[in-house]
Amino acid sequence: MKKLMFVLAFVGLSSFALAQDNVPVKKYSVATNSFWSNWFVTAGGTYNVFYSNEQHGQGFDNSPLKDFRRSWGFGIGVGKMFTPGLGLRTKFNGITGKTVQSEICSQNKAMKYYWSLNEQVLFNLSNLLCGYNETRVWNFIPYLGGGVLRNMSCNNYAIDLNAGIMNTWRLGKHVDLFLDVTALMAEAKLDGVTAGAAATTKNHTYKGYDVIVSAEAGLKFNLGKATWAKVPDVDALMAMNKEQMDALNASLRDAQNENARLKNLLANQKPAPATVKEVVKKELATTAQSVFFNIGKSRIASRKDLVNVQEVAKYAKANGNKVVVTGYADSKTGSKAFNQTLSQKRAEAVANELVKMGVSRDNIVIKAAGGVNDLSPISYNRRATVELQ
């Protein structure tokens, strides 16, 4: 028995060592999914080997391949991974077994039929030690658990503790092949032989528990959202927001400086204020005015950007000019098709504001420039411009 357990442990550790030859994956934190995510179901066939506590000192062959010791069955499991490295599984196994003892509970078939139901804690060491990787082919998952067994032939129950290793190989996003090896220790009464009967057996050394070793192969089905999303980089988001605020503040400062310059020009041209005002209005209206947007959005970030747009709208209404609105997106973010659509939406958003200001929609020309990298910082490119045609 000890040799068998040593061989199983050696095979598992060897497999784990070989798996580490894969290309290393950079570790990162993942976001917690909802309760209904990362569930799975396992189904497979089992090869079971039974070692009773009564057989110690009897000279029976310990080989798991002997016909008097082995039996076949099936296993079904339902579980959930709460993190990439930690999960729970409820496991059912059955349904035929064998005992090597002659002591019986009925018709010389002390372990003809049985089932077990266990709750197990899973530790995905591949993710815990090497970092989560949703495309990893092989996962090494030891587990510990406990539960109850029923010997249906003898109509009795026994409590058990178990430990094992589940290996999975990725076939697709929602399907894995798995090989599961389990060692289970149950109360000595599992096989229907009482401690009193065992005590009278010749050369018997009482150990106090029965053992079942099982190997199971089958398929693991990953339900719903079977992956884990990377936690957003808060520092990067803060830097991005700061960049956007800097761009908006720069735009506002430019507008304020322009207004101050125009007011100063008016104040210094007292002899012909009407003419100067007209020149100033025309100069302001014919200068392209920018309206800025947040990343990926088509909603105007600040209503303050519309102050100078109003001057363009007034001039266009008074003189019957057409107004050209051109939308832009930054080429560093999003695909070409996405940026083309986004720039169109941004231009339409500003055009709608011009209509509210009294400009006829027939006099508004909308253009979409798509993703560009004309200005620095990159956030300056998330804009729409307004100018007279």
Secondary structure, DSSP 4 states (H G I P E B T S, - for coil): -HHHHHHHHHHHHHHHHHHTTSPP-----BPPPPTTSSEEEEEEEEEEEEE-GGGTTS-----TT-TTTEEEEEEEEEEEEEETTEEEEEEEEEEE-----S--SSTT-TTSEEEEEEEEEEE-HHHHHH---TT-SEEEEEEEEEEEEEETTTTEEEEEEEEEEEEEEESSSSEEEEEEEEEEEEEGGGGS--HHHHHTSTT----SEEEEEEEEEEEEEEES--S-PBPP-HHHHHHHHHHHHHHHHHHHHHHHHHHHHHHHHHHT-TTSHHHHHHHHHHHHHHSPEEEEB-TT--SBS-GGGHHHHHHHHHHHHHHT--EEEEEEEETTSS-HHHHHHHHHHHHHHHHHHHHHTT--GGGEEEEEEEEE--SSSGGGGSEEEEEE-
